[in-house]
Amino acid sequence: MGADKKKSNTTTSTISQPTSNDRHVDYKTWHGDFNIQVMSHPTNGRYIVATSDMEENDVILRDLPYTWAVDHSFKNFVCQQCFLEVPVETQRDNAAGANSKPKKKSKKDKKKKTSKKEKKTDEQGEAEEQQQEDAAAVDATVKEEEEEEEEDGASVPIIAAEGEEFHMCEDCSFVGYCCKECMEKDSHQHKFECLVFQNLDQSEYSSSLLSEIKLLIRTLSRKWLEQSLQEEGTQYRKYKQYEDSNVPQENGLRYSDYDQLVSNIEAFSSTLKDSLSYWICDPVIRLGSKYVQKKEDGVDLLNVLLRNRCNAFYIQGRPKNGGNGESRGCGVYVRNSFFNHSCNPNVNYWVVENTLEVECSLMRAVRKGEELCISYIDTAASLRDRREKLSEGYLFHCRCEKCITDELAESQSDCEPSASAPPPTTTVRLEKDSDHDE
């Protein structure tokens, strides 16, 4: 799961008094229900702090995604609206008759014979009559056995003969839904993206790129929906205040809020940005203009694409039999994106059962003013692996307390002489002069 990548350069985790350069961001009071604040520093960027002393396991934030999408590889069995998994083999079209009894052949089929033009002899006629009687006796016996099985409550099929419900969009085949209710909830937004999906040349892209394009178009369709509702720049609505909204997964935020997340566009190479613009942004701009009558700016679209890359959280699927699912897509949780990373985090997060809502709680007690951090990676990995993962995936060189401690421990270990060990190989990494570091 990714988050806003404007990182703090400090190694201390407690902020007792904001400096003159530090200011409290009243982020439209979205954190009003929780004891946290978003802070912003001109050098170190934004971060979240506790506004009171809190205990382990205290819930400090809940959030729904602003934009999200099922990965293209899983579109045939994961619901776009709620991420419920409906295995392909159990779906209605594929499971029809899977547990139903095979149709019995009619007597006509059983006794079908090759017609002959020549007149049958009396002996042949008698033989055929005997065969018919034998067949009738067999049919009667089979019928009796079937009736006895039904009376005894013989095997009940696990899956109904008609199969499980799953509805692919018949027009674009880019999204599917576990039920008509989910399809209806998403329909207000999907109508804007459907024509773009229909006319996108899928043969030009890999499955992973199609997933990224899908999230990009879903983000645009969310903005287009807000424009149609004249809500794109409206004032903040309290979290979950409008359950009956036409906006799917309503979280009270609008495009103007999503647009405040950093894209780190300056940190990506010109070659990559030119390639993304040519292969992804330009085609989407043409399709949006032609089929939805929406004109988008190329630089804005590139920022959306990179913003999603920097801030996307993985979303697990929801197996019908319960339990933990695998990653089936991703989404951008605007509120969660203000958490900085630490390899020794004090905040944990998970998706609330049967929803796309993320809940964050404390892993240990915190004091008022202490910075609240999550981890973007596996913190059990080595220092080198952690920093490499963060540098390549999140564009910053981590200087959290754990990394500094591990770095000092490795330096001391390297200073100790070893008669058998060969000289260590030195890897030099050039750090970007940016404000994206921990």
VOTI-315795 format. One record per residue: residue in one letter; x, y, z of N, C-alpha, C in turn. Coordinates in steps of 0.05 Angstrom, whole numbers, padded with zeros to 5 digits, always signed. Example, Ala and Ser with C-alpha at 12.3 -4.5 7.8 and 13.67 -1.06 7.14 Angstrom:
BEGIN
a+00264-00114+00156+00246-00090+00156+00264-00066+00156
s+00257-00045+00142+00273-00021+00143+00258+00001+00157
END
This chain:
BEGIN
m+00017-00024+00000+00000+00000+00000+00018+00025+00000
g+00012+00044-00017+00028+00067-00019+00014+00090-00004
a+00029+00113-00002+00017+00136+00011+00031+00161+00001
d+00022+00184+00011+00034+00210+00004+00064+00209+00011
k+00081+00215-00009+00109+00210-00006+00125+00234+00002
k+00113+00255+00013+00128+00277+00023+00138+00270+00051
k+00164+00263+00054+00174+00251+00078+00190+00271+00096
s+00190+00265+00121+00205+00281+00140+00234+00273+00141
n+00253+00292+00142+00281+00286+00144+00290+00281+00173
t+00273+00286+00192+00281+00283+00220+00279+00255+00229
t+00295+00248+00250+00294+00221+00261+00278+00220+00286
t+00271+00243+00298+00255+00244+00322+00226+00240+00314
s+00210+00227+00332+00182+00222+00326+00163+00238+00342
t+00173+00255+00361+00156+00271+00377+00159+00301+00369
i+00136+00314+00365+00137+00342+00358+00122+00357+00379
s+00136+00368+00398+00123+00380+00421+00113+00408+00415
q+00129+00424+00401+00121+00451+00395+00127+00457+00365
p+00106+00464+00349+00111+00471+00321+00129+00495+00320
t+00148+00495+00301+00165+00518+00297+00150+00539+00282
s+00163+00562+00278+00150+00584+00264+00145+00577+00235
n+00161+00557+00224+00156+00548+00197+00135+00526+00195
d+00126+00517+00218+00107+00495+00219+00079+00506+00222
r+00060+00496+00208+00033+00506+00210+00013+00483+00210
h-00009+00487+00224-00030+00467+00224-00047+00469+00199
v-00051+00448+00185-00068+00448+00161-00097+00440+00169
d-00115+00459+00168-00143+00452+00173-00154+00440+00148
y-00150+00414+00145-00157+00400+00120-00187+00396+00119
k-00202+00419+00118-00231+00418+00116-00243+00401+00139
t-00229+00401+00161-00238+00387+00186-00244+00357+00182
w-00232+00345+00161-00238+00317+00157-00229+00299+00179
h-00210+00308+00195-00200+00292+00218-00214+00300+00244
g-00236+00314+00242-00250+00324+00266-00260+00303+00285
d-00266+00279+00274-00277+00257+00291-00255+00241+00304
f-00230+00247+00298-00207+00232+00309-00187+00251+00321
n-00171+00240+00339-00151+00256+00354-00125+00258+00338
i-00127+00269+00314-00103+00272+00297-00105+00298+00282
q-00082+00308+00273-00080+00332+00257-00060+00328+00234
v-00066+00340+00212-00047+00341+00190-00030+00366+00194
m-00004+00363+00194+00015+00385+00197+00030+00388+00170
s+00040+00412+00165+00055+00416+00141+00080+00433+00147
h+00102+00424+00137+00128+00438+00141+00139+00445+00113
p+00149+00469+00109+00158+00477+00082+00180+00460+00071
t+00196+00448+00089+00218+00431+00080+00211+00401+00081
n+00198+00393+00102+00194+00364+00107+00167+00355+00097
g+00150+00373+00088+00124+00365+00077+00103+00360+00098
r+00083+00344+00090+00060+00339+00108+00063+00313+00124
y+00051+00313+00147+00052+00290+00164+00029+00292+00184
i+00023+00270+00199+00001+00269+00217+00012+00265+00246
v+00000+00280+00264+00008+00278+00292-00016+00273+00310
a-00011+00262+00333-00032+00257+00353-00038+00283+00368
t-00064+00288+00373-00072+00312+00387-00077+00307+00417
s-00073+00282+00425-00077+00275+00453-00061+00249+00458
d-00057+00243+00484-00045+00217+00490-00065+00195+00483
m-00056+00173+00471-00074+00152+00463-00061+00125+00470
e-00078+00104+00472-00069+00078+00480-00067+00059+00456
e-00053+00037+00460-00051+00016+00440-00079+00007+00432
n-00082+00002+00406-00107-00008+00393-00128+00014+00390
d-00123+00038+00399-00142+00060+00393-00145+00064+00363
v-00170+00067+00354-00174+00073+00325-00170+00102+00321
i-00153+00109+00302-00146+00138+00297-00157+00148+00271
l-00166+00131+00253-00175+00140+00227-00190+00118+00212
r-00211+00126+00197-00224+00108+00178-00226+00123+00152
d-00225+00108+00130-00226+00121+00104-00236+00102+00083
l-00250+00113+00063-00258+00098+00039-00242+00109+00015
p-00237+00093-00006-00221+00103-00028-00236+00124-00044
y-00220+00144-00054-00231+00163-00072-00233+00151-00100
t-00213+00136-00108-00214+00122-00134-00202+00095-00130
w-00212+00075-00144-00202+00048-00141-00209+00032-00166
a-00196+00009-00170-00202-00008-00193-00192-00036-00188
v-00207-00055-00198-00199-00083-00198-00178-00087-00219
d-00156-00101-00213-00135-00106-00233-00148-00121-00257
h-00137-00114-00281-00148-00125-00306-00149-00155-00306
s-00129-00168-00294-00127-00197-00294-00150-00210-00278
f-00163-00195-00260-00183-00207-00243-00211-00197-00249
k-00214-00182-00270-00240-00169-00276-00263-00189-00280
n-00257-00214-00287-00278-00234-00293-00290-00247-00269
f-00278-00242-00245-00290-00255-00221-00289-00238-00196
v-00279-00213-00197-00278-00195-00174-00296-00171-00179
c-00314-00166-00160-00334-00145-00163-00320-00117-00162
q-00326-00101-00181-00314-00074-00183-00322-00057-00159
q-00346-00060-00149-00357-00043-00128-00349-00052-00100
c-00348-00078-00094-00343-00087-00067-00321-00107-00064
f-00308-00115-00087-00285-00134-00087-00293-00162-00078
l-00318-00169-00078-00326-00197-00072-00317-00214-00095
e-00306-00238-00088-00296-00256-00109-00318-00277-00115
v-00324-00280-00141-00342-00301-00150-00327-00318-00170
p-00316-00340-00161-00299-00357-00179-00313-00362-00206
v-00298-00361-00227-00309-00364-00254-00324-00390-00257
e-00313-00412-00246-00326-00438-00250-00353-00440-00236
t-00359-00422-00217-00385-00423-00203-00405-00404-00214
q-00396-00387-00233-00414-00367-00244-00436-00379-00262
r-00457-00365-00264-00481-00375-00277-00476-00387-00304
d-00462-00373-00321-00458-00383-00349-00440-00407-00350
n-00422-00410-00330-00403-00432-00330-00412-00456-00313
a-00430-00450-00293-00438-00471-00275-00465-00483-00282
a-00478-00472-00303-00504-00482-00310-00504-00512-00315
g-00520-00526-00299-00523-00555-00303-00500-00570-00291
a-00481-00556-00277-00458-00570-00266-00466-00591-00246
n-00487-00585-00230-00496-00604-00210-00524-00615-00216
s-00534-00609-00239-00560-00620-00246-00557-00647-00259
k-00578-00663-00258-00576-00690-00269-00577-00689-00299
p-00562-00706-00312-00562-00706-00341-00590-00713-00351
k-00596-00700-00374-00622-00706-00386-00623-00735-00395
k-00646-00748-00389-00649-00776-00397-00656-00776-00427
k-00645-00795-00440-00651-00799-00468-00679-00808-00470
s-00693-00798-00490-00720-00807-00495-00719-00835-00507
k-00742-00848-00505-00744-00875-00516-00738-00875-00545
k-00745-00852-00558-00740-00850-00586-00710-00851-00591
d-00694-00837-00573-00665-00836-00576-00653-00864-00571
k-00664-00877-00550-00653-00903-00543-00657-00924-00564
k-00680-00921-00578-00687-00942-00597-00684-00932-00626
k-00668-00911-00628-00664-00900-00655-00649-00920-00672
k-00660-00925-00695-00648-00945-00713-00646-00933-00741
t-00627-00944-00756-00624-00935-00783-00648-00944-00799
s-00661-00925-00813-00685-00933-00829-00677-00949-00853
k-00693-00967-00859-00688-00984-00882-00711-00982-00901
k-00706-00982-00926-00727-00980-00946-00741-01006-00950
e-00725-01028-00947-00737-01054-00953-00756-01062-00931
k-00777-01077-00938-00797-01086-00920-00786-01106-00900
k-00792-01102-00873-00781-01121-00853-00797-01147-00854
t-00783-01169-00847-00796-01195-00846-00811-01197-00820
d-00828-01216-00817-00843-01220-00792-00824-01225-00769
e-00802-01240-00773-00783-01246-00751-00770-01220-00742
q-00763-01203-00761-00751-01177-00753-00771-01160-00737
g-00796-01161-00745-00816-01145-00731-00820-01155-00703
e-00820-01182-00699-00823-01193-00672-00799-01186-00655
a-00775-01186-00667-00751-01180-00652-00751-01151-00642
e-00761-01133-00660-00762-01105-00652-00782-01100-00630
e-00805-01114-00631-00825-01111-00610-00814-01120-00583
q-00798-01142-00584-00786-01152-00559-00766-01131-00548
q-00750-01119-00566-00731-01098-00557-00746-01075-00544
q-00768-01067-00556-00783-01045-00545-00794-01051-00517
e-00803-01075-00513-00813-01083-00487-00790-01083-00466
d-00767-01093-00475-00744-01094-00456-00736-01065-00448
a-00736-01047-00468-00728-01019-00463-00748-01006-00444
a-00774-01012-00448-00794-01001-00430-00790-01010-00401
a-00783-01036-00398-00778-01047-00372-00754-01033-00358
v-00733-01028-00374-00709-01014-00363-00717-00986-00354
d-00732-00971-00371-00741-00944-00364-00756-00944-00338
a-00774-00963-00335-00790-00964-00310-00773-00968-00286
t-00753-00986-00288-00735-00992-00266-00719-00967-00258
v-00708-00953-00279-00692-00928-00274-00709-00907-00260
k-00734-00904-00269-00752-00884-00257-00757-00890-00228
e-00762-00916-00221-00767-00924-00194-00743-00917-00176
e-00718-00923-00187-00694-00918-00171-00690-00888-00166
e-00697-00871-00186-00694-00842-00183-00713-00832-00162
e-00738-00842-00163-00758-00834-00143-00750-00841-00115
e-00738-00865-00112-00729-00874-00086-00706-00856-00075
e-00688-00848-00094-00666-00830-00086-00676-00803-00076
e-00696-00792-00090-00707-00767-00083-00721-00768-00055
e-00735-00791-00050-00748-00794-00024-00728-00796-00002
d-00705-00809-00007-00685-00813+00013-00668-00788+00017
g-00673-00767+00002-00657-00742+00005-00629-00746-00006
a-00626-00757-00029-00600-00762-00041-00586-00736-00047
s-00561-00736-00053-00542-00714-00055-00555-00688-00063
v-00550-00667-00046-00560-00640-00052-00537-00625-00065
p-00541-00612-00087-00520-00597-00101-00510-00574-00084
i-00483-00570-00084-00472-00547-00069-00478-00521-00083
i-00477-00521-00109-00482-00497-00125-00509-00501-00139
a-00525-00480-00139-00550-00482-00153-00546-00487-00182
a-00565-00500-00195-00561-00508-00223-00556-00483-00240
e-00568-00460-00232-00565-00436-00249-00538-00422-00244
g-00523-00430-00224-00497-00418-00219-00499-00392-00203
e-00475-00381-00196-00473-00357-00180-00477-00332-00198
e-00486-00311-00185-00492-00286-00199-00466-00271-00203
f-00460-00263-00228-00438-00245-00234-00444-00232-00261
h-00443-00205-00261-00452-00190-00285-00428-00174-00296
m-00419-00182-00319-00399-00166-00334-00414-00144-00349
c-00401-00121-00351-00413-00100-00368-00414-00110-00396
e-00437-00112-00408-00440-00123-00435-00429-00105-00456
d-00424-00080-00450-00414-00061-00470-00384-00060-00471
c-00371-00059-00448-00341-00056-00449-00326-00080-00439
s-00339-00097-00423-00326-00121-00411-00301-00114-00395
f-00299-00090-00385-00276-00082-00368-00282-00085-00338
v-00308-00086-00331-00315-00088-00303-00337-00109-00299
g-00338-00121-00276-00359-00140-00269-00369-00135-00241
y-00393-00146-00235-00405-00141-00209-00417-00166-00198
c-00417-00169-00172-00426-00193-00159-00457-00194-00157
c-00470-00171-00160-00499-00170-00159-00509-00145-00173
k-00535-00144-00178-00546-00121-00192-00545-00096-00174
e-00546-00099-00148-00544-00076-00130-00517-00062-00133
c-00495-00078-00134-00469-00066-00137-00467-00053-00165
m-00478-00066-00185-00478-00054-00212-00492-00027-00212
e-00515-00026-00198-00530-00001-00198-00515+00021-00183
k-00502+00014-00161-00487+00034-00146-00464+00046-00162
d-00452+00030-00179-00429+00039-00195-00437+00051-00221
s-00463+00048-00229-00471+00055-00256-00469+00085-00261
h-00473+00102-00240-00472+00131-00244-00444+00140-00253
q-00424+00126-00243-00396+00132-00251-00388+00117-00276
h-00396+00092-00278-00387+00075-00300-00397+00085-00327
k-00419+00099-00328-00430+00108-00353-00411+00128-00367
f-00394+00141-00351-00375+00160-00363-00350+00146-00374
e-00342+00124-00361-00317+00111-00370-00322+00089-00390
c-00347+00079-00392-00353+00056-00408-00345+00060-00437
l-00352+00083-00448-00346+00088-00477-00316+00090-00481
v-00301+00100-00462-00272+00101-00464-00261+00072-00464
f-00270+00056-00445-00261+00028-00444-00268+00013-00470
q-00291+00018-00481-00300+00004-00505-00281+00009-00528
n-00271+00033-00530-00255+00041-00553-00225+00041-00549
l-00217+00032-00525-00188+00030-00520-00176+00005-00533
d-00155+00009-00547-00142-00014-00561-00125-00030-00541
q-00137-00051-00531-00124-00067-00510-00099-00081-00519
s-00097-00086-00545-00074-00101-00556-00048-00086-00553
e-00050-00060-00547-00025-00044-00545-00012-00047-00518
y-00026-00059-00498-00016-00058-00471-00015-00085-00457
s+00003-00087-00438+00004-00111-00421-00018-00109-00400
s-00023-00131-00386-00045-00132-00367-00039-00112-00344
s-00014-00110-00335-00008-00091-00314-00012-00062-00322
l-00005-00056-00347-00010-00028-00357-00040-00023-00360
l-00055-00043-00369-00084-00040-00371-00096-00034-00343
s-00085-00046-00322-00094-00041-00295-00089-00012-00288
e-00066-00002-00295-00059+00026-00289-00076+00045-00305
i-00081+00039-00330-00098+00055-00346-00127+00055-00336
k-00135+00032-00327-00162+00029-00315-00166+00048-00291
l-00146+00048-00273-00147+00066-00250-00147+00095-00258
l-00131+00102-00279-00131+00129-00289-00158+00137-00299
i-00170+00120-00316-00197+00127-00327-00218+00128-00306
r-00216+00110-00286-00235+00110-00263-00233+00136-00248
t-00208+00147-00245-00205+00172-00231-00218+00195-00247
l-00215+00194-00273-00227+00215-00290-00257+00212-00289
s-00268+00188-00290-00297+00184-00290-00309+00194-00264
r-00293+00191-00242-00303+00202-00216-00305+00233-00218
k-00285+00245-00230-00286+00274-00233-00309+00282-00251
w-00312+00268-00273-00334+00274-00292-00361+00271-00279
l-00364+00251-00261-00389+00248-00247-00394+00271-00228
e-00373+00280-00214-00376+00303-00197-00384+00328-00213
q-00372+00331-00237-00379+00354-00254-00408+00353-00262
s-00418+00329-00268-00446+00327-00276-00465+00333-00253
l-00455+00327-00228-00471+00333-00204-00465+00361-00194
q-00447+00376-00208-00439+00402-00199-00427+00402-00171
e-00411+00381-00165-00400+00378-00139-00369+00377-00139
e-00357+00382-00162-00328+00377-00164-00312+00394-00143
g-00320+00418-00139-00306+00436-00120-00322+00443-00096
t-00342+00428-00089-00359+00435-00066-00345+00432-00040
q-00357+00444-00019-00345+00442+00007-00345+00413+00017
y-00327+00408+00035-00324+00381+00046-00350+00372+00060
r-00356+00347+00054-00379+00334+00068-00368+00315+00089
k-00381+00314+00112-00371+00297+00133-00371+00268+00123
y-00351+00254+00133-00347+00226+00125-00372+00209+00129
k-00381+00196+00107-00405+00179+00108-00431+00194+00115
q-00431+00220+00110-00455+00236+00116-00478+00230+00097
y-00471+00224+00072-00492+00219+00052-00490+00190+00042
e-00503+00172+00055-00502+00144+00047-00517+00139+00021
d-00536+00156+00014-00552+00152-00011-00541+00168-00034
s-00516+00176-00033-00504+00192-00054-00501+00177-00080
n-00502+00191-00102-00497+00178-00128-00468+00172-00133
v-00451+00182-00115-00422+00176-00116-00417+00150-00103
p-00406+00130-00117-00401+00104-00104-00378+00106-00084
q-00380+00091-00062-00361+00092-00040-00357+00121-00030
e-00380+00135-00025-00379+00163-00017-00363+00166+00009
n-00342+00183+00007-00325+00188+00031-00324+00217+00038
g-00341+00233+00026-00342+00262+00033-00322+00279+00018
l-00303+00267+00004-00283+00282-00010-00289+00285-00040
r-00277+00305-00052-00282+00310-00081-00255+00313-00095
y-00256+00317-00121-00232+00317-00138-00212+00338-00128
s-00222+00361-00119-00204+00382-00109-00188+00372-00085
d-00199+00354-00069-00184+00342-00047-00163+00322-00057
y-00172+00304-00075-00153+00285-00086-00130+00299-00100
d-00136+00322-00113-00116+00336-00129-00094+00348-00111
q-00098+00349-00085-00077+00360-00067-00055+00340-00061
l-00060+00314-00067-00039+00294-00062-00016+00299-00081
v+00008+00294-00072+00031+00299-00089+00033+00277-00111
s+00044+00285-00134+00049+00265-00155+00079+00259-00158
n+00096+00276-00146+00125+00273-00148+00133+00273-00178
i+00120+00288-00194+00125+00288-00223+00153+00296-00229
e+00165+00313-00213+00192+00323-00218+00213+00301-00212
a+00205+00280-00197+00225+00259-00190+00227+00237-00211
f+00208+00237-00230+00209+00216-00251+00225+00226-00275
s+00238+00208-00289+00255+00215-00312+00238+00225-00335
s+00251+00243-00351+00237+00253-00374+00230+00231-00394
t+00247+00211-00396+00241+00189-00415+00216+00174-00407
l+00213+00169-00381+00189+00155-00371+00164+00172-00375
k+00166+00198-00369+00143+00215-00371+00135+00218-00401
d+00154+00220-00419+00147+00222-00447+00134+00196-00457
s+00143+00174-00447+00132+00148-00455+00103+00145-00445
l+00099+00152-00419+00072+00151-00408+00053+00170-00422
s+00063+00193-00429+00046+00212-00443+00037+00202-00470
y+00057+00190-00485+00051+00181-00512+00033+00157-00512
w+00039+00137-00495+00025+00111-00496-00001+00111-00480
i-00003+00128-00460-00027+00126-00442-00043+00152-00442
c-00030+00174-00435-00045+00199-00432-00058+00209-00458
d-00042+00210-00479-00052+00220-00505-00076+00204-00515
p-00075+00177-00516-00098+00161-00525-00123+00166-00507
v-00119+00168-00481-00142+00173-00463-00154+00200-00468
i-00137+00220-00473-00147+00247-00480-00164+00246-00505
r-00155+00232-00525-00170+00230-00551-00197+00216-00547
l-00196+00194-00532-00221+00179-00528-00241+00194-00511
g-00231+00208-00490-00249+00224-00474-00262+00246-00489
s-00246+00259-00506-00257+00281-00522-00277+00272-00543
k-00271+00249-00555-00288+00239-00577-00314+00226-00567
y-00312+00211-00546-00335+00194-00537-00350+00205-00513
v-00337+00221-00496-00350+00232-00472-00352+00262-00473
q-00340+00274-00494-00340+00303-00496-00327+00317-00472
k-00306+00305-00462-00291+00316-00440-00263+00322-00449
k-00254+00346-00446-00227+00354-00454-00209+00355-00430
e-00187+00340-00431-00168+00339-00409-00141+00349-00419
d-00126+00360-00400-00099+00370-00406-00078+00348-00402
g-00059+00347-00420-00039+00326-00420-00022+00326-00394
v-00014+00349-00385+00002+00350-00360-00015+00342-00336
d-00040+00351-00336-00058+00344-00314-00061+00313-00312
l-00065+00301-00336-00069+00272-00337-00044+00257-00328
l-00020+00267-00336+00004+00255-00327+00007+00257-00297
n-00001+00279-00285-00001+00282-00256-00020+00262-00243
v-00043+00258-00255-00062+00238-00243-00049+00210-00244
l-00037+00203-00266-00025+00177-00269-00003+00172-00249
l+00014+00192-00245+00036+00190-00226+00027+00192-00197
r+00006+00209-00193-00005+00211-00166-00017+00184-00157
n-00030+00170-00175-00040+00144-00168-00017+00124-00162
r+00004+00126-00178+00028+00109-00173+00039+00114-00145
c+00041+00139-00137+00054+00145-00111+00036+00140-00087
n+00010+00140-00091-00008+00140-00068-00027+00116-00067
a-00024+00097-00085-00043+00074-00086-00038+00054-00063
f-00060+00045-00052-00060+00023-00032-00070-00002-00046
y-00058-00025-00040-00068-00050-00050-00095-00056-00035
i-00114-00068-00050-00139-00076-00038-00142-00106-00042
q-00147-00120-00021-00151-00149-00022-00179-00156-00031
g-00181-00179-00045-00206-00189-00053-00220-00201-00028
r-00246-00206-00031-00262-00218-00009-00272-00245-00017
p-00258-00267-00010-00268-00294-00016-00295-00299-00004
k-00313-00312-00018-00340-00317-00008-00340-00335+00017
n-00320-00351+00020-00319-00369+00043-00305-00356+00067
g-00299-00329+00065-00286-00315+00086-00256-00318+00085
g-00242-00308+00105-00213-00310+00106-00200-00287+00092
n-00173-00287+00093-00158-00265+00080-00155-00270+00050
g-00161-00250+00035-00158-00252+00006-00132-00242-00004
e-00126-00246-00029-00102-00236-00042-00107-00209-00054
s-00086-00194-00060-00089-00168-00073-00102-00171-00100
r-00124-00157-00103-00140-00158-00128-00142-00132-00143
g-00131-00111-00132-00132-00085-00144-00120-00064-00126
c-00125-00039-00131-00114-00018-00114-00132+00007-00115
g-00128+00024-00095-00144+00049-00094-00128+00070-00080
v-00137+00095-00083-00124+00118-00070-00142+00127-00047
y-00131+00124-00022-00145+00133+00002-00133+00160+00010
v-00147+00181+00004-00136+00208+00007-00126+00213+00036
r-00143+00207+00056-00136+00213+00083-00111+00197+00092
n-00111+00171+00085-00089+00154+00092-00063+00163+00079
s-00065+00177+00058-00041+00185+00043-00024+00206+00057
f-00033+00216+00079-00017+00236+00094+00000+00223+00115
f-00002+00197+00119+00016+00183+00137+00043+00180+00124
n+00064+00188+00139+00091+00183+00130+00098+00154+00136
h+00120+00145+00123+00130+00118+00127+00150+00116+00150
s+00150+00094+00164+00171+00087+00183+00175+00057+00182
c+00200+00048+00184+00205+00019+00186+00199+00009+00214
n+00193+00027+00232+00183+00019+00259+00158+00035+00264
p+00136+00028+00250+00112+00044+00251+00097+00042+00278
n+00081+00062+00284+00064+00061+00308+00034+00058+00300
v+00029+00056+00274+00001+00053+00264-00001+00029+00245
n-00021+00014+00249-00027-00009+00232-00053-00003+00217
y-00058-00016+00195-00083-00012+00180-00092-00037+00167
w-00117-00040+00162-00129-00063+00148-00156-00055+00137
v-00166-00071+00118-00192-00066+00106-00213-00078+00123
v-00233-00063+00131-00255-00073+00147-00270-00094+00132
e-00278-00115+00146-00291-00138+00134-00315-00130+00117
n-00317-00141+00093-00339-00138+00074-00343-00109+00064
t-00321-00093+00066-00322-00066+00055-00296-00059+00042
l-00294-00035+00031-00269-00024+00021-00257-00004+00041
e-00270-00001+00064-00261+00018+00084-00236+00009+00098
v-00216+00027+00100-00191+00022+00115-00194+00034+00143
e-00186+00018+00162-00185+00027+00190-00157+00027+00200
c-00149+00049+00213-00122+00052+00224-00123+00052+00255
s-00106+00037+00267-00105+00036+00297-00076+00037+00306
l-00072+00043+00331-00046+00046+00343-00034+00019+00350
m-00008+00015+00344+00006-00010+00351+00018-00008+00379
r+00020+00016+00389+00030+00021+00416+00020+00048+00425
a+00022+00054+00451+00013+00079+00462+00030+00102+00450
v+00017+00125+00446+00031+00149+00436+00025+00173+00454
r+00042+00193+00453+00039+00217+00468+00028+00239+00449
k+00016+00259+00461+00007+00282+00446+00030+00295+00431
g+00027+00301+00405+00047+00313+00389+00065+00294+00375
e+00063+00268+00381+00079+00247+00368+00070+00243+00339
e+00089+00240+00321+00082+00234+00293+00071+00206+00291
l+00051+00203+00274+00039+00177+00269+00047+00167+00242
c+00059+00143+00241+00070+00132+00216+00060+00104+00210
i+00058+00097+00185+00052+00070+00176+00077+00059+00162
s+00076+00034+00154+00098+00023+00138+00088+00016+00110
y+00103+00023+00090+00095+00016+00062+00106-00011+00054
i+00124-00023+00069+00138-00047+00060+00140-00067+00083
d+00152-00090+00077+00157-00110+00098+00180-00101+00115
t+00175-00094+00140+00195-00083+00158+00215-00104+00168
a+00209-00130+00163+00228-00151+00171+00251-00154+00152
a+00250-00141+00129+00272-00143+00110+00297-00129+00120
s+00319-00135+00107+00345-00122+00115+00345-00093+00108
l+00364-00078+00120+00366-00049+00115+00369-00044+00085
r+00387-00058+00072+00391-00054+00043+00366-00059+00027
d+00352-00081+00033+00328-00088+00018+00306-00068+00023
r+00303-00059+00048+00283-00039+00054+00288-00013+00039
r+00312-00003+00040+00318+00022+00027+00316+00020-00003
e+00324-00003-00014+00322-00007-00043+00293-00007-00051
k+00276-00021-00036+00247-00022-00042+00235+00006-00041
l+00241+00021-00021+00230+00048-00017+00240+00067-00038
s+00266+00064-00046+00278+00082-00066+00265+00077-00093
e+00263+00051-00100+00252+00044-00127+00222+00048-00129
g+00208+00041-00107+00179+00043-00109+00167+00069-00099
y+00180+00083-00081+00168+00106-00069+00186+00131-00071
l+00209+00129-00084+00225+00152-00091+00237+00167-00067
f+00244+00153-00045+00258+00167-00024+00277+00148-00010
h+00298+00160+00002+00318+00145+00017+00311+00147+00046
c+00304+00125+00058+00292+00125+00085+00313+00131+00107
r+00307+00150+00124+00324+00156+00147+00309+00154+00173
c+00290+00135+00174+00275+00132+00199+00294+00122+00221
e+00284+00122+00245+00300+00114+00269+00311+00086+00266
k+00295+00068+00256+00304+00040+00253+00326+00038+00232
c+00324+00052+00210+00344+00051+00189+00370+00063+00199
i+00369+00085+00214+00393+00097+00225+00407+00078+00244
t+00391+00065+00261+00402+00046+00281+00415+00022+00266
d+00401+00012+00246+00413-00011+00231+00438-00003+00216
e+00438+00022+00206+00461+00032+00191+00485+00034+00210
l+00482+00044+00234+00504+00045+00253+00514+00018+00261
a+00495-00001+00265+00503-00028+00272+00519-00041+00250
e+00512-00037+00225+00526-00048+00202+00554-00035+00200
s+00556-00009+00206+00582+00004+00204+00601-00007+00225
q+00591-00011+00249+00608-00023+00270+00617-00051+00263
s+00598-00066+00251+00605-00093+00243+00626-00094+00221
d+00624-00075+00202+00643-00074+00180+00671-00066+00190
c+00673-00052+00213+00699-00043+00223+00714-00066+00237
e+00700-00087+00244+00713-00109+00258+00728-00126+00238
p+00754-00132+00242+00770-00147+00223+00761-00176+00221
s+00763-00188+00198+00756-00216+00194+00777-00228+00176
a+00789-00250+00186+00811-00263+00171+00801-00278+00147
s+00777-00288+00148+00767-00305+00127+00749-00290+00107
a+00737-00268+00116+00718-00255+00098+00732-00238+00077
p+00723-00239+00052+00734-00222+00031+00726-00193+00035
p+00739-00174+00023+00732-00145+00025+00703-00141+00016
p+00687-00125+00030+00659-00121+00022+00657-00105-00003
t+00636-00110-00019+00631-00095-00043+00616-00070-00035
t+00624-00047-00044+00611-00022-00037+00592-00013-00059
t+00568-00007-00051+00548+00003-00070+00543+00032-00063
v+00547+00050-00082+00543+00078-00078+00516+00086-00090
r+00499+00099-00073+00473+00108-00082+00473+00138-00080
l+00465+00151-00102+00463+00180-00102+00435+00188-00094
e+00433+00203-00073+00406+00211-00063+00397+00236-00077
k+00372+00237-00085+00360+00261-00097+00357+00282-00076
d+00362+00307-00084+00359+00330-00066+00329+00338-00067
s+00313+00324-00051+00284+00329-00052+00273+00328-00024
d+00247+00333-00021+00234+00333+00005+00218+00308+00009
h+00226+00285-00003+00211+00261-00001+00224+00240+00017
d+00241+00249+00035+00256+00231+00052+00244+00229+00079
e+00249+00205+00092+00240+00202+00120+00261+00215+00138
END
